[in-house]
């Protein structure tokens, strides 16, 4: 009995290591693109971890004439300032439906098709990039460049995101856009 318990524990530990190593490039070292001229910049909702500032900076640097901010928050003073600030470029804030990456992909597709966009820069954070690329790619066939807001994450946050993003991938796999 004791040997069986040890074997199950060892097998579980080995499986956890294999899964972590296998998912490492997906969540920790995802494909990140260099920003280039685009029709719009889309800042995905989530933690206020620098992504909003990066989206605004990219627009100020001339990469796109407009920034779309996903604003699924009930009320956020920060988003209110961003959405109503005076900028030399267009700022569009929207509440995605549903309030998920899928809803953001639907909004991207709707606006891109209506305005004939060909390329969009998307700003999010490291563990979300691969899953966002998969979901937004299901919604819109245009070129999407992903840039990383690159916040510093704790070990606990990395562990949480391994689980959260994996569950999100499983859900996205069975859903259409």
C-alpha positions in Angstrom: 0.0 0.0 0.0 2.8 2.4 1.0 4.6 1.6 -2.3 1.6 2.3 -4.3 1.0 5.7 -2.6 4.7 6.6 -3.3 4.4 5.6 -6.9 1.2 7.7 -7.4 2.9 10.7 -5.8 6.0 10.2 -7.9 3.9 9.9 -11.1 2.0 13.0 -10.2 5.2 15.0 -9.6 6.7 13.8 -12.9 3.5 14.7 -14.7 3.5 18.2 -13.1 7.1 18.7 -14.2 6.4 17.5 -17.8 3.3 19.7 -18.1 5.2 22.7 -16.8 8.1 22.1 -19.2 5.7 21.5 -22.1 3.7 24.7 -21.4 6.8 26.9 -20.6 7.1 28.2 -24.1 3.4 28.8 -24.3 3.0 30.9 -21.2 6.5 32.1 -20.2 8.2 32.6 -23.5 5.4 33.1 -26.1 6.0 34.5 -29.5 6.1 38.3 -29.1 6.1 40.5 -32.2 7.8 43.8 -32.9 5.3 46.5 -33.3 4.9 47.9 -36.7 2.6 50.4 -38.5 -1.0 49.3 -37.9 -4.5 50.4 -38.4 -5.2 50.2 -34.6 -3.9 49.1 -31.3 -6.1 46.9 -29.1 -5.4 46.8 -25.4 -7.0 43.7 -23.8 -8.7 44.1 -20.5 -7.2 42.6 -17.3 -5.0 43.8 -14.5 -3.9 47.4 -14.8 -0.3 46.2 -15.2 1.1 48.7 -17.6 -0.7 47.6 -20.7 -2.8 50.8 -20.9 0.3 52.9 -20.8 2.0 50.8 -23.4 -0.9 51.1 -25.8 -1.0 54.9 -25.4 2.8 55.1 -25.9 2.6 53.0 -29.1 0.0 55.4 -30.4 2.0 58.5 -29.4 5.0 56.9 -31.2 2.9 56.8 -34.3 2.3 53.0 -34.7 -1.5 53.5 -35.2 -4.0 56.4 -35.4 -6.3 54.8 -32.8 -6.3 52.8 -29.6 -9.1 50.5 -28.6 -9.4 49.8 -24.9 -11.4 46.8 -23.7 -13.2 48.2 -20.6 -15.1 45.4 -19.0 -14.8 47.1 -15.6 -17.9 48.3 -13.7 -16.1 51.4 -12.8 -12.4 52.3 -13.0 -11.1 55.8 -12.4 -8.0 54.9 -14.4 -10.1 53.7 -17.4 -12.4 56.7 -17.1 -9.3 59.0 -17.3 -8.0 57.1 -20.3 -11.3 56.9 -22.1 -12.0 60.6 -21.7 -8.5 62.0 -22.0 -7.5 64.4 -24.7 -5.1 62.7 -27.1 -3.7 63.5 -30.5 -5.1 60.1 -31.7 -8.4 58.4 -31.4 -9.2 56.5 -28.2 -12.2 54.1 -28.3 -13.3 52.3 -25.2 -15.7 49.4 -25.4 -17.3 46.8 -23.0 -16.8 43.4 -24.7 -19.6 40.9 -24.9 -19.0 38.5 -23.4 -16.5 40.1 -21.0 -13.7 37.8 -22.1 -11.0 37.5 -24.7 -13.6 36.0 -27.0 -15.7 39.2 -26.6 -12.7 41.3 -27.4 -12.0 39.2 -30.5 -15.6 39.7 -31.6 -15.3 43.4 -31.2 -12.0 43.5 -33.0 -13.5 41.5 -35.9 -16.5 43.8 -36.1 -14.5 47.0 -36.2 -11.8 45.7 -38.4 -14.2 44.5 -41.0 -16.3 47.6 -40.9 -13.2 49.8 -41.3 -11.2 47.5 -43.6 -8.3 47.1 -41.2 -5.5 44.9 -42.2 -3.1 44.9 -39.2 -3.7 45.5 -35.5 -1.3 45.6 -32.6 -2.6 43.8 -29.5 -1.3 44.6 -26.0 -1.6 42.1 -23.2 0.7 40.4 -20.7 3.0 37.4 -21.1 1.0 34.4 -19.9 -2.0 35.6 -22.0 -0.3 36.1 -25.3 -0.5 32.6 -26.8 -4.2 32.1 -25.8 -5.2 35.6 -27.0 -3.4 34.9 -30.3 -5.4 31.7 -30.7 -8.8 33.2 -29.8 -8.4 36.5 -31.7 -7.1 34.5 -34.7 -10.4 32.5 -34.7 -12.3 35.8 -34.8 -10.4 37.8 -37.4 -8.1 36.7 -40.2 -6.1 40.0 -40.4 -2.5 40.3 -39.2 -2.2 40.6 -35.5 1.0 41.7 -33.8 1.2 40.9 -30.1 3.3 43.0 -27.8 3.9 42.3 -24.1 3.2 44.7 -21.3 5.7 42.5 -19.3 4.7 43.0 -15.7 6.8 41.3 -13.0 4.8 38.3 -11.8 5.3 36.4 -8.6 5.8 32.6 -8.6 2.3 32.2 -7.2 0.9 34.4 -10.0 2.8 32.3 -12.6 1.3 29.1 -11.1 -2.2 30.6 -11.1 -1.8 31.7 -14.8 -0.6 28.2 -15.8 -3.8 26.8 -14.6 -6.1 29.7 -15.6 -4.7 30.0 -19.2 -4.8 26.2 -19.6 -8.5 26.1 -18.7 -9.1 29.1 -21.0 -7.4 27.2 -23.8 -9.6 24.2 -23.2 -12.7 26.4 -23.3 -11.5 28.2 -26.5 -10.8 24.9 -28.2 -14.4 23.9 -28.1 -15.9 27.4 -28.8 -16.0 29.3 -32.0 -15.5 33.0 -32.0 
